Structures are given as C-alpha cells and as structure tokens.
C-alpha cells in the first residue's frame, strides 16, 4: 500500500515537471510593477510581488493617503501620526495631499469641515518600470463641492531596490466660480517620516538643494528638493527626497520642514492663489525612496531626471 501511494505521488510530481516544461506560445511577460486592487478601497503598488506602497482612499476617511512607504531594507520610512503628539496631529497620515485654506475651509486637519472624497478608482496601470492608480475625487465642505480632482499615484522602479513615488494632480473648481487657495504654511503635500529618521528622535539629517542643513537651514527656504534621511534599522540608513517639479506654479517651492520628522511643500507660503474654472491647476511631486544618505550631487541628478520626464496623461484612454 505504501509503495502504491509513493508510486502515485512520484507520478504526480513527474507529470507536474513535464507540465512545467510545456511552452505557452501566447503567454505575455509578467510586469515587474503592478497596481493590485485590494478590499476596503486600497491599492497595493508592488515590485515583483512585494508591496512598496499602499494607497488608501476609503470614502469615510478625511482624505486619501499612502502608507506604508517601504524602503530598500523592507521597513516603512513613514509613519501614521506624530510620535509625541498623536491627538492634535492625527492628520499626519504618512504621505498625503491637502490644504489648510480653500475658500476659507480647512482640508488640513481632522477637525475641519473639509473632506477629500474619492468617487472612484478609474484606472490601474502595470508595467516594466511603473505601476499606477488613477482616481477621481471631490474636495467637499458641508455638501458643497469646492474642487474636482484627478490624481495619479504611481511607483517608478529604480536600481538597487530604490524607487520613486510620483503624485500627479489636476484641480479645478467644482462650480462656475473661482476658488482661492489662501496664504498658509500647510499644504499641499505632507510627509511624516518614521520616528527613527527624525533629527530629534533618531539622529537623522535634513538637507536641501541649496546647501541648507536641518531645520535651521531648511525651514521656509525655497528649494528644488529636500532630503530627510536617517536610521531605519540598527545597521541601515535610508530616506526620502521630496522633489518639486519645475512645472509647478511656485517652483522652486518653499519647504516646511522640522527636526521632529516632518516635511512638506508649501504651495501658498508667499500668498494666495486663485483657481479659475477655465484654467485647471496641474501639479507634480516626486518622492525618491533611497538607501543610505546620498550626496547632494546624486540627489540632484535624480531630481534632474524627474524634472525632464514627460508629464503623464490624467485621463483614461477612451474605449474604442
């Protein structure tokens, strides 16, 4: 009986081995980068089956966000909430888009009236170098749609397990009237770094494209990019470079960066911006997820490549 079972098992293995060698003439290459829809309105952005980032857009939340953001060592380089003030900074959701003053309404904190509500994920893209999700959303306050948003959230693969998180936005008024982004320090993009990367908590380092170092040399300064890097394991240092695209209307933007592990790009630090229905606002930000603490020349080359890349289309292809 034992011999018969073993013989059947061996025959099954042999059959499987033969099947594995059978050519599939119509098989297509499996994309290295994939956007995988998940339950509860989430999208996993993967590299060879391993998740690099997850986009959360459940409509009962205050705003969409990206968490985790996995570095080369396999740990998230961002966190949810301030490490020492989780109550009043509950809106610090890893990487997110919002603004403190849209027609006087705050979309920044969790206690304001503003809500960014994703209506649908319109398209998922896979590819050898890039995967993305395209979403359509409304910026609402007490039932009024102030802004219509189209957003593309993408990963772009780089060598040595490094990668880019690319965020492309198109914003336009929800009605026939102008919408004003008021003068504020807060918005449009925010990043809450992992606790151990922070200057205060982990001994990390902040640098910008103009030679500034740490909060004292970077806060409220215009720059093409700001890099925040520090310890993520007992032996590894990693970080994120927040990059402003030259096509953004306030480039080079003013950065809001703190030694406590926070960085952001301020769209209206210098003054308010009026958005007209006939002229949608197009914005692009890049986040370079890297190993070690690269020198400025390396980061600058990465920014230059980001700056030269063509802007993606924010409309899905029309069905034929």
QUILINRA-V330250 format. One record per residue. N is the residue number from 1. PHI is phi in whole degrees, -180 to 180 (NA if undefined). D_FIRST is the distance of its C-alpha to the first C-alpha in whole Angstrom. Layout:
BEGIN
n: [N | N]
phi: [PHI | PHI]
d_first: [D_FIRST | D_FIRST]
END
This chain:
BEGIN
n: [1 | 2 | 3 | 4 | 5 | 6 | 7 | 8 | 9 | 10 | 11 | 12 | 13 | 14 | 15 | 16 | 17 | 18 | 19 | 20 | 21 | 22 | 23 | 24 | 25 | 26 | 27 | 28 | 29 | 30 | 31 | 32 | 33 | 34 | 35 | 36 | 37 | 38 | 39 | 40 | 41 | 42 | 43 | 44 | 45 | 46 | 47 | 48 | 49 | 50 | 51 | 52 | 53 | 54 | 55 | 56 | 57 | 58 | 59 | 60 | 61 | 62 | 63 | 64 | 65 | 66 | 67 | 68 | 69 | 70 | 71 | 72 | 73 | 74 | 75 | 76 | 77 | 78 | 79 | 80 | 81 | 82 | 83 | 84 | 85 | 86 | 87 | 88 | 89 | 90 | 91 | 92 | 93 | 94 | 95 | 96 | 97 | 98 | 99 | 100 | 101 | 102 | 103 | 104 | 105 | 106 | 107 | 108 | 109 | 110 | 111 | 112 | 113 | 114 | 115 | 116 | 117 | 118 | 119 | 120 | 121 | 122 | 123 | 124 | 125 | 126 | 127 | 128 | 129 | 130 | 131 | 132 | 133 | 134 | 135 | 136 | 137 | 138 | 139 | 140 | 141 | 142 | 143 | 144 | 145 | 146 | 147 | 148 | 149 | 150 | 151 | 152 | 153 | 154 | 155 | 156 | 157 | 158 | 159 | 160 | 161 | 162 | 163 | 164 | 165 | 166 | 167 | 168 | 169 | 170 | 171 | 172 | 173 | 174 | 175 | 176 | 177 | 178 | 179 | 180 | 181 | 182 | 183 | 184 | 185 | 186 | 187 | 188 | 189 | 190 | 191 | 192 | 193 | 194 | 195 | 196 | 197 | 198 | 199 | 200 | 201 | 202 | 203 | 204 | 205 | 206 | 207 | 208 | 209 | 210 | 211 | 212 | 213 | 214 | 215 | 216 | 217 | 218 | 219 | 220 | 221 | 222 | 223 | 224 | 225 | 226 | 227 | 228 | 229 | 230 | 231 | 232 | 233 | 234 | 235 | 236 | 237 | 238 | 239 | 240 | 241 | 242 | 243 | 244 | 245 | 246 | 247 | 248 | 249 | 250 | 251 | 252 | 253 | 254 | 255 | 256 | 257 | 258 | 259 | 260 | 261 | 262 | 263 | 264 | 265 | 266 | 267 | 268 | 269 | 270 | 271 | 272 | 273 | 274 | 275 | 276 | 277 | 278 | 279 | 280 | 281 | 282 | 283 | 284 | 285 | 286 | 287 | 288 | 289 | 290 | 291 | 292 | 293 | 294 | 295 | 296 | 297 | 298 | 299 | 300 | 301 | 302 | 303 | 304 | 305 | 306 | 307 | 308 | 309 | 310 | 311 | 312 | 313 | 314 | 315 | 316 | 317 | 318 | 319 | 320]
phi: [NA | -62 | -62 | -65 | -62 | -64 | -64 | -65 | -63 | -65 | -64 | -64 | -62 | -63 | -64 | -63 | -64 | -65 | -63 | -67 | -90 | -72 | -73 | -112 | -63 | -102 | -68 | -103 | -60 | -80 | -61 | -70 | -113 | -137 | -105 | -108 | -65 | -125 | -61 | 63 | 56 | -135 | -133 | -91 | -101 | -119 | -120 | 51 | 85 | -103 | -71 | -100 | -155 | -133 | -95 | -107 | -142 | -60 | -76 | -94 | -89 | -79 | -162 | -70 | -157 | -116 | -160 | -81 | -128 | -85 | -84 | -58 | -81 | 97 | -115 | -73 | -89 | -124 | -141 | -99 | 87 | -71 | -66 | -120 | -147 | -71 | -78 | -78 | -115 | -67 | -81 | -79 | -99 | 61 | -129 | -150 | -117 | -171 | -152 | -79 | -148 | -119 | 53 | 84 | -99 | -89 | -105 | -86 | -91 | -84 | -103 | -79 | -78 | -71 | -136 | -103 | -110 | -78 | -85 | -168 | -91 | -92 | -160 | -119 | -122 | -120 | -175 | -71 | -117 | -145 | -132 | -155 | -127 | -108 | -124 | -120 | -142 | -126 | -94 | -116 | -142 | 52 | 85 | -96 | -87 | -84 | -138 | -103 | -126 | -119 | -137 | -118 | -113 | -137 | -111 | -125 | -78 | -126 | -64 | 59 | 65 | -84 | -166 | -113 | -103 | -113 | -123 | -114 | -129 | -131 | -122 | -146 | -56 | -79 | -133 | -95 | -98 | -65 | -123 | -111 | -86 | -74 | -65 | -162 | -82 | -109 | 120 | -115 | -120 | -129 | -137 | -107 | -74 | -57 | -57 | -71 | -86 | -58 | -61 | -70 | -86 | -127 | 81 | -74 | -137 | -111 | -141 | -126 | -67 | -98 | 98 | -72 | -132 | 58 | -53 | -60 | -99 | -119 | -61 | 64 | -104 | -78 | -161 | -81 | -156 | -132 | -113 | -124 | -138 | 179 | -68 | -122 | -134 | -67 | -124 | -118 | -115 | -145 | -169 | -134 | -104 | -88 | -114 | -95 | -83 | -64 | -82 | -65 | -65 | -110 | -70 | -74 | -74 | -88 | -103 | -107 | -135 | -128 | -68 | -84 | 103 | -114 | -149 | -158 | -111 | -95 | -70 | -127 | -63 | -85 | 159 | -68 | -136 | -94 | -109 | -98 | -58 | -83 | -138 | -60 | -91 | -110 | -135 | -141 | -130 | -125 | -127 | -90 | -93 | -133 | -91 | 65 | -123 | -62 | -73 | -62 | -63 | -65 | -66 | -62 | -64 | -66 | -64 | -62 | -65 | -62 | -67 | -87 | -65 | -67 | -72 | -75 | -78 | -103 | -122 | -69 | -63 | -71 | -73 | -86]
d_first: [0 | 4 | 5 | 5 | 6 | 9 | 10 | 11 | 12 | 14 | 15 | 17 | 19 | 20 | 21 | 23 | 24 | 26 | 27 | 29 | 31 | 32 | 36 | 37 | 41 | 42 | 41 | 44 | 44 | 43 | 46 | 46 | 48 | 47 | 49 | 46 | 47 | 46 | 46 | 50 | 52 | 51 | 50 | 48 | 49 | 47 | 47 | 43 | 42 | 43 | 46 | 50 | 52 | 51 | 54 | 55 | 57 | 56 | 59 | 60 | 60 | 64 | 63 | 60 | 59 | 57 | 54 | 53 | 54 | 51 | 53 | 51 | 50 | 48 | 50 | 53 | 56 | 58 | 58 | 58 | 62 | 64 | 63 | 66 | 67 | 64 | 67 | 69 | 67 | 64 | 65 | 64 | 61 | 60 | 61 | 63 | 66 | 69 | 73 | 75 | 78 | 77 | 80 | 81 | 77 | 75 | 71 | 71 | 70 | 68 | 71 | 73 | 73 | 71 | 68 | 66 | 64 | 61 | 61 | 58 | 56 | 57 | 55 | 52 | 53 | 50 | 51 | 50 | 53 | 54 | 52 | 55 | 55 | 58 | 60 | 63 | 64 | 68 | 70 | 71 | 73 | 74 | 73 | 75 | 73 | 75 | 73 | 70 | 68 | 65 | 63 | 61 | 58 | 57 | 55 | 56 | 54 | 55 | 54 | 53 | 51 | 55 | 55 | 58 | 58 | 61 | 63 | 65 | 67 | 69 | 72 | 74 | 76 | 75 | 78 | 81 | 83 | 83 | 80 | 81 | 79 | 81 | 82 | 79 | 77 | 74 | 72 | 71 | 68 | 67 | 64 | 63 | 62 | 59 | 61 | 60 | 62 | 65 | 68 | 69 | 65 | 64 | 66 | 66 | 68 | 70 | 71 | 73 | 74 | 78 | 77 | 77 | 75 | 73 | 75 | 79 | 79 | 76 | 77 | 79 | 79 | 79 | 76 | 74 | 71 | 70 | 67 | 66 | 63 | 62 | 59 | 56 | 54 | 55 | 55 | 55 | 58 | 58 | 60 | 62 | 65 | 66 | 68 | 71 | 71 | 74 | 75 | 75 | 78 | 79 | 77 | 77 | 77 | 77 | 74 | 74 | 72 | 72 | 71 | 69 | 66 | 67 | 69 | 70 | 72 | 75 | 76 | 79 | 80 | 84 | 84 | 83 | 82 | 83 | 80 | 81 | 79 | 80 | 79 | 75 | 75 | 72 | 71 | 68 | 67 | 64 | 62 | 61 | 58 | 58 | 57 | 60 | 63 | 64 | 68 | 70 | 71 | 67 | 67 | 70 | 68 | 65 | 68 | 70 | 67 | 66 | 70 | 70 | 66 | 67 | 67 | 64 | 65 | 64 | 64 | 61 | 61 | 62 | 60 | 61]
END
